[in-house]
């Protein structure tokens, strides 16, 4: 044990402590990473679930708008039937033309018009004509 002096013992102790500290940091970092990944997965799952709920609400609202437009169309058809009995068979047809925008009537597709009306509170424009 002649070759083992204080300097060598302190050097070996310092190296062992350094290895211990590095292992502790690695272990804590690994645990923290795993817990963060679990939190992110849970947040993503909640976000997906909320998006599905929002989608079903959007679909329900769109379905309700379609039902209302169809009811209105049916009422117009009923009115045209009443008028047809005394009006030589003239027929009335109606469809969604667009929305009322800042610059007047903006012609859009039926789906786009219903979406704008629902999202931005715009008024629908329903065009009717006699055949």
ROVO-682576 format. One record per residue: residue in one letter; x negated, y, z negated of N, C-alpha, C, O in turn. Coordinates in steps of 0.001 Angstrom, whole numbers, plus 500000, padded with zeros to 6 digits. Each point is the difference from the previous one (the first is absolute). Example, Ala and Ser with C-alpha at 12.3 -4.5 7.8 and 13.67 -1.06 7.14 Angstrom:
BEGIN
a486810494310492200500890501190500000499100501200500000498964499981499335s501386501069501385499180501190499940500770501090499270499491501108499831
//
This chain:
BEGIN
x499191498822500000500809501178500000499141501251500000500427501086499610x498397498723500824499101501152500060500464500989501076499856501212499842x500710498249501268500384500860501095501318500719499770500371500847500813x500347498856498121501299500604499747499841501140499001499962499763498793x499947501450501688499856501152499103501299500811499996500975499630500654x499026501453498618501204500832499832500506500537501342501207500054500232x497891500332500629500401500574501281500773498983500836501027500339500588x498492498424499473500668498967500777501362499666499393500965499800500738x499132500135497935501270499691499343501009501107500284501156499711500309x498430501549499592500901501125500283500428500003501479501150500305500317x497921499356500574500329499962501422501042498911500268500974500239500714x498826498559498715500951498906500182501354500364499394501034499707500601x498986500925498224501248500416499355500716501043500859501219499948500163x498011501002500387500593501033500844500615499374501262501108500375500384x498208498693500258500507499339501202501272499210499674500968500039500759x499028499237498100501193499235499605501179500933499728501129499690500384x498628501449498961501084500960499738500517500597501317501202500206500167x497868500069500771500400500540501289500893499005500739501030500383500554x498582498349499456500802498962500648501365499881499321501013499845500682x499029500225497990501257499933499263500911501171500362501196499809500220x498247501399499843500794501198500341500541499895501422501162500327500240x498016499223500703500448499860501382501120498962500076500982500215500710x498893498680498582501042498973499999501293500531499388501086499705500499x498808501077498420501193500572499362500692500980500951501226499990500112x498005500848500567500575500968500941500689499249501152501107500364500398x498256498608500127500583499210501079501310499357499549500989500013500733x499013499430498071501196499338499482501145500997499828501129499726500404x498583501421499002501035501018499801500504500545501328501198500231500161x497902499976500786500398500499501311500884498990500712500988500369500635x498657498361499257500788498946500632501402499947499392500982499884500733x499126500199497947501304499986499334500824501231500391501200499899500252x498147501247499795500707501227500372500495499925501439501112500437500298x498079499018500585500395499869501402501195499070500144500927500285500758x499050498612498521501119499050500066501280500649499482501064499832500596x498842500911498298501207500638499455500520501086500950501212500152500154x497886500601500482500436501020500963500666499365501213500988500523500516x498475498356499938500601499306501138501399499503499652500909500057500828x499261499456497940501331499553499574500969501175499946501156499872500404x498374501285499093500865501184499939500379500456501403501156500339500251x497879499673500664500295500414501370500992499055500658500893500432500728x498945498268499009500932499025500571501402500215499448500981499916500739x499116500363497955501310500249499399500621501281500568501198500037500281x497985501015499888500506501251500561500462499795501441501044500514500402x498179498736500368500373499732501383501295499212500060500861500270500837x499275498757498275501230499202499958501193500875499643501067499872500600x498756501026498417501089500910499618500338500943501143501172500291500243x497799500191500465500220500918501114500766499296501116500914500575500592x498709498175499695500695499234501034501450499767499590500908500114500824x499311499559497902501359499769499508500829501279500106501156499956500420x498251501197499197500711501275500093500297500353501447501076500514500305x497964499209500605500233500278501415501141499150500536500810500476500795x499259498252498768501095499136500436501329500525499478501004499966500711x499008500526498034501225500566499448500405501242500777501179500177500310x497840500707500017500284501200500775500519499628501380500913500639500523x498498498322500064500430499564501319501429499507499968500783500290500904x499565498957498047501374499516499916500959501154499770501118499980500515x498465501040498715500843501181499799500159500741501319501103500428500341x497787499732500416500077500669501294500931499248500933500831500604500678x499028498070499358500858499198500864501457500122499575500887500070500851x499370499956497853501377500137499516500572501359500401501161500093500400x498029500957499494500470501333500374500232500089501507500984500589500449x498107498824500327500196500002501453501253499212500360500768500410500870x499435498463498463501181499184500261501261500783499661500995499929500721x498959500819498180501152500810499610500288501075501048501159500266500319x497772500359500221500201501002501048500600499372501252500900500576500610x498613498253499776500574499316501158501473499687499771500821500151500905x499511499414497888501395499676499687500861501249500116501097499954500557x498408501159498919500771501244500074500191500456501442501086500444500375x497861499448500435500125500391501406500985499089500714500809500458500807x499121498257498895500948499057500621501431500280499563500926499894500804x499266500465497919501345500360499530500508501226500742501154500049500426x497976500935499724500385501213500715500344499678501446500981500511500541x498212498642500080500272499602501376501341499271500103500762500209500945x499513498932498070501272499269500005501176500963499828501036499838500645x498804501168498481501068500989499822500257500751501299501148500238500378x497767500133500302500152500713501275500694499110501013500858500459500753x498766498249499268500668499073500912501477499863499662500838499945500899x499492499999497800501396499923499595500760501246500447501135499918500471x498219501229499372500642501245500434500185500006501515501017500465500514x497981499010500190500122499986501460501100499037500437500664500237501009x499533498686498245501083499068500323501351500689499840500905499804500810x499223501010498130501242500734499793500218501001501130501122500188500469x497797500449499960500119500971501075500223499302501344500661500537500889x498778498257499245500138499258501262501447499647500293500413499945501159x500341499822497804501385499598500225500786501091500730500952499695500719x498671501545499111500714501077500684499122500795500926500391501094500408x498413498402499953499053500822500754499459499274501225498835500191500351x501956498998500297499631499316501240498712499180499891499230499948500959x500525499421497916498886499068499864498636500621499878499007499318500251x500885501969499368498662500575499826499366499383498744500685499771499003x498032499967501052499292499328498927498887500907499476499358500702500781x500412499292497928498964500834499414498877499103499504500250498991499341x498507501377500977498812499272499553499102500959499233499802501143500412x499656498383498470499133500831499170498697499260499707499965498772499926x498956502015499908498733499425499568499153501095499365500234501188500224x498785498405498987499113500955499334499059500582501041499317499263500713x500648502069499374499178500682500999498673500487499428499002500062500718x500978500283497994498784500548499403500309500629498657500899499569499279x498318501481500397500184500707498734500036501497500266499591500472501060x500909500261497952499977501457500071498677500440499394499760499801498809x499380500797502010498694500466499553499980501507499859501039500658500056x497766499882499759499838501447499851500344500741501290500501501124499961x499230498250501168500232500644501293501244499470500691500098500064501226x500839499421498022501216499459500591499997498490499952499418499393499101x501240500004501878500131498549500033498725499383500576499554500365501088x499879498710498173498831499260500479500466498594500362500491499264499144x499354500367502122500437498681500439498962498969499607498828500103500364x501626498888498878499141498912499540500737498689500210501198499987500282x498086498924499581500655498696500070500890499827498772499901500759499036x500955498246501010500929499768498886499228499717498725500297500576498954x498707498536501121499218499647498817499246501203499455500004500242498793x499350500513502088499241501169499563500927501055499390499648500643499011x501527499531501579500962500972499468500456499608498607500052500834499096x500279497888500734500440499532498682498875500122498976500241500350498845x498540499363501579498849500107499092499789501452499574499787500270498818x500270500662502126499837501421499695501109500490499076499756500759499062x501455498800501216501136500423499177499836499498498573500298500715499043x499232498063500821499848499422498672498813500626499264500121500370498832x498739499749501841498780500465499344500004501501499736499606500440498920x500835500351502059499874501456499898501323500721499806500031501231499984x501055498037499869501295500629499765500524500765501208500780500940499848x498797498666501344500469500681501216501405499511500341500411498915499590x500322501911501173501345499640500422499926499194501299499244500341500909x501541498599499165500086499193501216500907500683501012500972500661499633x498706499176501628500842500503501076500606498790500692499287499133500505x502022500822499510500728498906500612500674500545501253500821500914499919x498836498530501234500571500457501250501102499074500450499843498780499961x501278501787500470501134499224500467500400500498501382499886501185500313x500583497880500500500498500396501310501167499094500392500127498875499517x500719501647501371501152499242500491499622499303501297499311500564500850x501150498206499286499771499253501254501171500215500913500024499468501110
//
